[in-house]
Amino acid sequence: MSLIRFNNTAIPSLVEDFFLRENSKIFEPFNSKVIPPVNILENENNFEIHLVAPGLKKENFQINLYENVLTISFRESSEKVEHNGKFTRKEFQAGSFKRSFTLDQIIEGELISASYVDGILVLTLPKKELAKQKVERLIEIQ
């Protein structure tokens, strides 16, 4: 069996080169940005936000809470690195993202905590005492 290569016409290649060139900063707002996915888990006592961000440094994360809006942002400084070899294709880039969540009044904002382990940023958002589900209690008649 032999490998058969199929090349499209030159026009799509030219268009791709024009819009996706790494030194083309004109169209940067139109290039797709990767926003990490999140899972939100509700427990009896709190909510947990799990943000998948493998390979990132926890020092580059910033978590803010302002007027019931929780914002998770990441910015990696882009340092110029010299390479002796010639890249055939270069896809590694420094990047940034921002995710915002509007919190309900049942969240105890002062007690929010965060940890970063094995590429997953976990934020724990404790519920206020009033919001926790109460256990049903049987009241005896005397």
C-alpha positions in Angstrom: 0.0 0.0 0.0 1.3 3.4 -0.8 0.7 6.8 0.6 -1.2 9.1 -1.7 -1.0 12.8 -1.0 -3.8 15.1 -1.9 -3.2 18.8 -2.3 -6.0 21.3 -2.6 -5.5 24.2 -4.9 -3.1 27.0 -3.9 -5.9 29.4 -3.0 -6.9 27.8 0.3 -3.2 27.6 1.3 -2.8 31.3 0.5 -5.8 32.3 2.5 -4.7 30.1 5.4 -1.2 31.7 5.3 -2.7 35.2 5.1 -5.0 34.9 8.1 -3.1 32.5 10.3 0.5 33.7 9.9 2.1 33.8 13.3 3.4 37.3 12.7 0.0 38.6 11.5 -1.2 40.7 14.5 -3.9 42.4 12.4 -6.3 39.5 12.6 -5.4 38.4 16.2 -8.9 39.2 17.6 -10.4 36.8 15.0 -8.2 33.9 15.8 -9.8 31.3 18.0 -8.8 31.4 21.7 -8.9 28.3 23.8 -11.1 28.6 26.9 -10.6 25.7 29.3 -13.8 23.7 30.1 -15.2 23.6 33.6 -17.3 21.1 35.6 -19.4 22.5 38.4 -20.3 20.1 41.2 -22.8 20.7 44.0 -22.4 19.0 47.3 -24.4 19.5 50.5 -22.1 22.1 51.9 -20.5 23.7 48.9 -20.1 24.0 45.1 -16.8 23.0 43.4 -15.6 24.4 40.1 -13.1 22.2 38.3 -11.2 23.9 35.5 -9.1 21.7 33.3 -5.8 23.5 32.6 -2.9 21.0 32.2 0.6 22.2 31.9 -0.1 25.7 33.2 1.7 27.3 36.2 -0.5 28.1 39.2 1.5 31.4 39.7 -0.1 32.7 36.4 -3.7 32.2 37.6 -5.6 35.1 39.1 -8.9 34.6 40.9 -11.0 37.7 41.7 -14.4 38.1 43.4 -16.1 41.4 42.9 -19.9 42.1 43.4 -20.8 38.4 43.2 -18.8 37.8 40.0 -16.1 35.3 40.3 -13.4 35.7 37.6 -10.7 33.2 36.8 -8.0 34.5 34.5 -4.7 33.2 33.3 -1.9 35.1 31.6 1.4 33.7 30.7 4.1 36.2 29.9 5.5 35.7 26.4 9.3 35.7 26.6 11.2 35.6 23.4 13.1 32.3 23.1 15.9 31.9 20.7 16.0 28.5 18.8 19.0 27.3 16.7 16.8 25.0 14.6 14.2 25.9 12.0 10.6 25.1 12.8 8.5 23.3 10.1 5.4 24.3 12.1 5.1 26.2 15.3 2.0 25.9 17.4 3.2 26.5 21.0 2.3 30.0 22.1 1.9 31.9 25.3 -1.7 32.6 26.0 -4.4 33.9 28.2 -8.0 33.3 29.1 -10.7 34.7 31.3 -13.8 32.9 32.7 -16.5 34.7 34.8 -19.3 33.2 36.9 -22.1 35.1 38.5 -22.5 33.7 42.0 -25.8 33.3 43.8 -26.5 34.9 47.2 -26.1 31.5 48.9 -22.3 31.5 48.4 -20.1 32.5 51.3 -17.7 34.7 49.3 -15.1 35.2 52.1 -14.5 31.5 52.4 -13.8 30.6 48.7 -10.6 28.6 48.4 -8.6 27.3 45.4 -6.1 24.6 44.7 -4.2 23.4 41.6 -3.3 19.8 41.4 -2.5 17.6 38.4 -3.6 20.2 35.8 -7.0 20.9 37.4 -7.8 24.1 39.2 -10.4 23.4 41.9 -12.3 26.2 43.5 -14.4 25.4 46.5 -17.4 27.8 47.1 -19.0 27.1 50.5 -22.7 27.6 50.9 -24.1 29.9 53.6 -25.6 28.1 56.6 -29.1 29.2 55.5 -28.7 27.6 52.1 -27.7 24.1 53.3 -30.4 21.5 53.1 -31.9 20.7 56.5 -32.3 17.1 57.5 -35.9 16.0 57.9 -36.7 15.6 61.6 -39.6 13.6 63.0 -41.4 15.5 65.8 -43.2 13.3 68.2 -46.6 14.3 69.6 -46.8 14.2 73.4 
